[in-house]
Amino acid sequence: MHVTYVYGDELGPYAGRIRASHELPAMARRFGAFTVYVVEVCQRCHWNFLTTSYVLGDGVPRRPLHDRDG
């Protein structure tokens, strides 16, 4: 099983959350830059393995989100 996490200063309190792959294109248009980490979760050995990571965004810096901005 693979799980996708997103991190970035612009995401504010929403950084570190799991996101579905289909959500990433819209996020890439909404934020200047954030990092995506795809992690393989091994249910047999109970370890998590980083599969890949990459940066998405439109390159336009923005203020970090706040809870009310979500």
Secondary structure, DSSP 4 states (H G I P E B T S, - for coil): -EEEEEE-GGGGGGTTEE--GGGHHHHHHH-S-EEEEEEEE-TTT--EEEEEEEEES-S---PPP-GGG-
